[in-house]
């Protein structure tokens, strides 16, 4: 990996699993190419970097056991230098296991993108099991002239096993700042104490919800194309897939609701396919 510095540490094990995990990824331009200059991870988080240098760095987060158990509190810090490019995904869906003891279970992302950089932050969906509790907070600080693609989505759980929206609580909060000015804030809370999450007027017949944010000059044309395309889509009664798009400062917000997780994934991939030119290849070719 040449100049890449990889650091791994092990946290103390308590009650059979690690209570905290953190990871750091730094991407800079080195000799005209994007390069991972620091890769750091502490169990239970893992950070895989199959493409540490090229038109774009590709990295994937993962965890031991494929998800988070009660008491896990993880954090990712991501730094992009000026003009650097990075794709950040996950190895698979993030599973949130049952939490009978109501212990904290959370993840925090802090990302900073320098001027002219491009960050494509596109994890697989959150899959919260019955009886689980999970909170996620993600903050992106984008310098003027930088571009961001953010995907945040979650499913109803193990719907194939008949387990739909049976988790206790799921909270997700996303913030995007341009310099010190907040340009986007989105917060979702689904809690069983407010009533059945699967009720008709909450999640209803849908098993997956996704939010896609595109911001900045590198994705401006793509954002305009998506906004125009969604505006021309016909609305069908009881459609298995619903989409809506709205403009935001120098970008758009796309929201998708689907009865099947796979259908939402295919729709996201369709919208994101043109990003292959920025990333040097298609990171979703063998996933969705």
N, C-alpha and C positions, 0 to 999 in steps of 0.2 A: 504493500500500500504506500510505499515511499514516504512522503512527508506526513502522512496521516498518523496522529497519535491516538491510540486506542487505550482506554483505561476502564477497568472493570473492578468493582468492589463488591463485597458481600456484607449485607446488613445482618445484625443479630437475628436469630430465629426465635420467635415467641409464639407459643401455642401451635407449633407446627408450620408456621409460615412467617415471612418477613412482614413487618408492619409498615415499612415505608420504602419507596424506591424513587430514584431520580435519574435523569439522563440529560445530557447536554450535547448539542450538535452545533458546530461552527463551520460555516461555509464561506470561503473567500475566493477571489479570483487570483490564481497563481499561473503565471506564464500564459495568460490569455484564456484559461479554462477555469470553470468552477471546480473547486476542490474542497473536500472535507478536511479541515485543518485541526479539528478536535472532535473526538468521539468518546463519550463518557457515559457509563451506565452502572447503576446499582440495582441489585436484585430487589424486588421481583421483575423490574423492567429490564428489557434487552433492547439494544439498538443495533440493527443490522444495516450495513452500508454496502450493498452489492455493486454500486457504481460510485466510487469515491471521487472520481475525476472525469470530466467530460463537458459536454455542452450544458449538462445539469447534473448535480449530485442527486442520486436516488437513495433514500433511506427509509427504513421500516421499523416501527416500534412493535414490540411483542412483550409477552410476559410468561413466566412459568405457570403452567396450568391453563394457559389460553385466556386468562381473564383475571378479575379482581375478586378477592374474598373479603369477608368482613374484617375491617381493621386496616386494609391496604389504603394508603394515601400516597399517590404517585405524582411526579412532576416532570415536565419536559421543558427545558430552556433551549431555544433555537435562535441562532444569530446568523444573519446573512450580511456579508459585507457589500459595499457598493458594487453593482452590476453582477453580483453572483446569482445563480439560479439553483433552486432546490425543489425536488419533489419529496414530500413526506407522506407516507402511507402507513398502514398497519399490515401485519402478516395475515391477519384474519379478523373476523368480527371480535369486538371486545365483549367478552361474556362477564356478566356481573352475577356472581353466585349468591344463593340465599343467605340471609343475614338475621338469624333468629335472635341474636344478642343485641341487634340495633346498634352495632359499632359503626364508627365513621368509615365510609368507603368513598374515595374521591380521586379526581385527577385534575391537575392544573397544568395549563400550557401558557408559557410566556414566550412570545416570538417578537423579534425586532428585525426589520428588513431595511437595508441601506438604500440610498438613492440609486435608481436604475435596476434594482434587483427584482427577481421574480420568485415568489414562493407559491407553490401549489401544495396546499395542505388538504389531503384527501384520504382520511382514514376510512376503513370499513365501518359498518353500522355498529352501534351499541346494542347488545342483546341482553336485556335484564331478565333474569330468571324470577320465578315466583318467590315472594318473600324477600326480595333484595331491596337495597337502598343505595342510591348512587347520586353523587353531585359532581358536576364537571364545570370548570370555569376556564375559558380560553381568552387570552388577551393578545392582540396583534398590534404592534406599533410600527407603522409604515412611514418611511420618509417620503417627502414629495418626489414624484417620479418613479417610485417603486410600484410593483403590481402584486396583487394577492388574489389567489383562488382558494376559497374556503368551502369545504364540504362538511356538514354536520348532520348525521342522520341516526335514527334509532328504530328498532323493530319492536313488535309486541311480545317478544320472547320466543319460546319454543312452540310456535303456533302449529307446527307439523305434529306435535304431540298433544295438541288440544289445550296448550297453556297460552292464553292470550291476555295480555295486560294485567297480569297477576302480581307484578312487583308492588312493593309498598310505596316507593317514592323514586322519581327520576327528575333531576334538575340539570338543565344545561344553559349556560350563559356564555355568549360570545360578544366581544367588544373589539372594534377596529378603531384605532386612532391614527390620524394623519398629523404627525408631529405630536403636539399636546392636545389637539382638538379631536373629540370623539366624533367619528363619522358614522358609526353603526353600532347599535346595541340591540341584541335579541336575547330574550330570556324565556325559557320554557320550564314549566313545573307541572308534573303529573303526580298527584298524590292520592292514595287510596282513601285517606281520611276525608277527602272532599266528595266522596261518592265513587261508585264503580267506574274505573277508568275506561272500561269497554262499553260504557253506556252509549246510546245512540247520539247524544249531543256532545260527546267528548271525542272518542276515537272511532266509535261506530264500527263499520265493516272494514276499516282499513287496518293493515298490519305493519305499515312502515310510513314514516314521515321524514322528509329530507329538506334541508336548506342549503342552497348553493349561493355563495357571494362571489362576484367577480368585480375587481376594482383595479384601476390603474391603466396606464397607456398601453402596456403590452397586451392586454386582453380587451381593449376598448371595442375593437371591431367584432370580436366574438360576443361580447355582451350585447351589443346592438343587434346582432343577428339573432341571438336567443330571445331577446325582448320582442322583436318583430315576429319571430316564429310562433312564440306562445300566444301572442295577441291574435294570430290568425287561426289558431286551433279551434275547431268546433267543440261545443260543449254538449256532451251526450248524457242523458239521464242514466244514473246508476253506473257511470263509467268506472272501470277497474283502476284507472289511473287519472289523477287530476293534477294540473299544473297551473301555477299563477306566477307572474313576473312583474316586478315594479322597479322603476329606476331609483337609484340612489346617487349620491355625489360621486361622479366619475366612475359609475358602474351600475350593476343591477343586483337584485335579490330574486332568486328563483326558489319557489317552494313546490314540493312534489308530495302527493299522498297516493299510496298504492295499496291494493289488496294483497300483493305479493312483493316480498323483498327483492326478488330477482328482477321483477319488472321495473321497480324503481332504480335498481342498479343499472339496468340496460338503458334507461332514459338518461341517467346521469352520464353514463359513458358516451352516449350519442352526443350530448351537449359538449363534453370535454374532449372529444376526439381531436379537434384541431390543435389542442395543446401539445400534441406530439412534435410539432415543428419547434416549439420552444424547449422541449425536454430532450430532444434528440432521438426519441422513440416513443412507443405507446406503452406506458406502464400498466395499462388495464387489459392488454391483449390476452393475457392468460389468467385473468382474475374474474371479471364480470362477464 
